[in-house]
Amino acid sequence: MSAGGGCNRAASPKSARSRAIATGVIEGACRHLIGDRLDITGARWGLAGAESILKLRALIANTDFPAYWRFHIDQEHYRVHHARHQDEHHLAA
């Protein structure tokens, strides 16, 4: 705080530099995830398609795709087989 009671934001050049560096990293990540894929000449994207591809690109970039894919396959298997066969198995006690 400065003598007048206000916050002196210029007092910490280190924090200003770290914000600038972080901003550059974020901009680079956005360009990588969004721009490189969605700015292809002639491509047309609807909101749902663009959102889906960006989610997949983020999973791949974060190395979370294998875990996501296992979850996806398990959910698909449950959805397809559980609903289809839930009434076929009557076990006698």
C-alpha positions in Angstrom: 0.0 0.0 0.0 1.3 3.5 -0.7 1.4 6.3 1.8 -1.9 7.7 0.5 -3.7 4.4 1.3 -4.0 3.2 -2.4 -2.4 0.1 -3.8 1.0 0.7 -5.5 0.9 -1.8 -8.4 4.1 -0.6 -9.9 6.1 -1.6 -6.9 6.6 -5.2 -8.0 8.2 -5.5 -11.4 8.7 -9.2 -10.9 5.0 -9.9 -10.7 4.4 -7.8 -13.8 7.0 -9.9 -15.7 5.4 -13.2 -14.5 2.0 -12.0 -15.7 3.5 -11.2 -19.1 5.2 -14.6 -19.4 2.0 -16.4 -18.3 0.0 -14.4 -20.8 2.4 -15.5 -23.6 2.1 -19.1 -22.5 -1.7 -18.9 -22.5 -1.7 -17.2 -25.9 0.6 -19.9 -27.3 -1.6 -22.7 -25.9 -4.7 -21.1 -27.4 -3.1 -20.7 -30.8 -1.9 -24.4 -30.6 -5.3 -25.8 -29.5 -7.7 -23.5 -31.3 -6.0 -21.6 -34.1 -4.0 -24.4 -35.7 -7.1 -26.6 -36.0 -10.0 -24.2 -36.5 -8.3 -21.7 -38.8 -7.8 -24.1 -41.7 -8.6 -22.4 -45.0 -12.1 -23.4 -46.2 -13.1 -25.2 -43.0 -16.5 -24.5 -41.6 -17.2 -25.3 -37.9 -20.5 -25.4 -36.1 -20.4 -24.7 -32.4 -20.9 -28.4 -31.4 -18.2 -29.7 -33.8 -15.7 -27.1 -32.8 -16.3 -27.7 -29.1 -15.9 -31.5 -29.5 -12.6 -31.2 -31.4 -11.2 -28.7 -29.0 -12.0 -31.0 -26.0 -10.3 -33.9 -27.7 -7.2 -31.7 -28.6 -7.0 -30.6 -24.9 -7.2 -34.2 -23.7 -4.4 -35.1 -26.1 -2.3 -32.1 -25.2 -2.7 -32.9 -21.4 -1.9 -36.6 -22.0 -5.2 -37.5 -20.5 -6.6 -39.1 -23.7 -5.8 -42.8 -22.9 -7.7 -42.5 -19.6 -10.6 -40.7 -21.2 -10.8 -43.3 -24.0 -11.0 -46.2 -21.5 -13.8 -44.4 -19.7 -15.5 -43.7 -23.0 -15.4 -47.3 -24.1 -16.6 -48.5 -20.7 -19.6 -46.1 -20.8 -20.4 -47.1 -24.4 -20.3 -50.8 -23.5 -22.6 -50.2 -20.5 -25.0 -48.1 -22.6 -25.3 -50.6 -25.4 -25.3 -53.8 -23.5 -26.9 -53.0 -20.2 -30.0 -51.4 -21.7 -30.4 -54.2 -24.3 -30.1 -57.1 -21.9 -31.3 -55.9 -18.6 -34.6 -57.8 -18.7 -33.3 -61.0 -20.1 -31.6 -62.4 -17.0 -33.9 -63.7 -14.4 -32.0 -65.6 -11.7 -33.9 -68.0 -9.6 -33.0 -68.0 -5.9 
